[in-house]
Amino acid sequence: MSEPRLISSYLAVLAADLPASIVEELADGLAETHRSYLRQGLAPDLAAESAVAEFGEPQAIVAEFARVNPSRRAARRLLGIGPVVGACWAVALITDRAGAWPVPLAARILVGVALITIIALLAAAALTTRYRLAARTGIAGCIGIATLDAVLITGVTLSSAPMTWVMAGAMTASTARIAFAARSLVPALAR
Amino acid sequence: MRAEELKGHLDAVLLATLEGGPRHGYAVIESLRQSTGGRLDLPTGTIYPALRRLEQAGLITGSWSVVGGRRRREYRLTAAGTRALTGKRADWLDFSATVSAALEGRPCPSPV
């Protein structure tokens, strides 16, 4: 039996923002719901209308899936631990008088812009109700923050600045964040 | 009963539907409908994200099969899910006994 047009259209709306595996699962459930209404004696079109109505607004379903998106959860956690890691670096850089380090102005600006961009990406992933946007911005944010941490650690390691306990603490915090971001990427990329 | 009233208890209810064995999404919904006499008015589409959330939490596990040429995802309780269900069930019984006692103006039974 061919799929009623209403159900095809409904699934097309979901497919625009959800991965194929999720849409397949929803399609199976919708087909079963449609069949159930047909068994109750409804005409095919009315059965399709009832099945779609029972499922609810597609935007609401997409928003619910966006909420359970692993990228979104990772973004929220990274935003949560961000101030802690940032505070560690702030204390380390102030204590070690990093303002006097021979770092080009362009490099300082680049790091600042990168940090703001990463925070914006993570915030978008954490707040959006669109699944694909949450996935893409979350993954980009995870990769971005891990890269930025790696750049900071490498920069300090290669510099001639003496290694202090506070700097070691900041680098440890960044290393932990890299590990967290990398671990978060596995389920996010698996989708 | 509306979806908002079930918030906070949906996980336990979904885990309970899987206690009798593996089910796919539609079967979970049908089981809920039967066990509650159709009194739970949930948008069916929101059950699927909840199942994915429980899967991510390691409380259930999902696997694909092919039925009638269509791919179907079936869920089953994990050991952690069974433990979580036991805990949530005990919490609910304690909570409902406490609230019932307060509403009916009788002494609250001692926790088991």
Contacts between the chains, C-beta under 8 A, distances in Angstrom:
chain1	res1	chain2	res2	distance
A	21	B	73	8.0
A	22	B	48	7.4
A	22	B	52	7.6
A	24	B	70	7.9
A	24	B	71	4.9
A	24	B	73	7.8
A	25	B	25	6.2
A	25	B	48	6.1
A	25	B	71	7.7
A	25	B	72	7.7
A	25	B	73	4.6
A	26	B	25	8.0
A	26	B	45	6.8
A	26	B	48	6.0
A	27	B	70	7.2
A	28	B	24	7.0
A	28	B	25	7.2
A	28	B	26	7.1
A	28	B	67	7.8
A	28	B	70	5.3
A	28	B	71	6.8
A	28	B	72	5.0
A	28	B	73	7.4
A	29	B	24	7.6
A	29	B	25	4.6
A	29	B	26	4.6
A	29	B	29	7.4
A	29	B	44	6.9
A	29	B	45	8.0
A	29	B	48	6.7
A	31	B	70	6.6
A	32	B	26	3.9
A	33	B	26	6.5
A	33	B	44	6.5
A	36	B	30	8.0
A	54	B	43	7.5
A	54	B	44	5.0
A	55	B	43	6.6
A	55	B	44	4.9
A	55	B	45	4.0
A	56	B	43	3.0
A	56	B	44	6.7
A	56	B	45	4.4
A	56	B	46	6.3
A	57	B	43	7.6
A	58	B	45	7.6
A	60	B	43	6.6
A	60	B	45	7.0
A	60	B	46	6.8
A	61	B	43	7.8
A	61	B	45	3.9
A	61	B	46	6.5
A	61	B	48	7.4
A	61	B	49	7.0
A	64	B	45	7.6
A	64	B	46	5.1
A	64	B	49	3.8
A	64	B	50	7.6
A	65	B	48	7.7
A	65	B	49	4.7
A	65	B	52	7.0
A	67	B	49	6.9
A	67	B	53	7.9
A	68	B	49	5.2
A	68	B	50	7.9
A	68	B	52	5.2
A	68	B	53	4.2
A	68	B	56	6.5
A	70	B	56	6.6
A	187	B	56	7.2
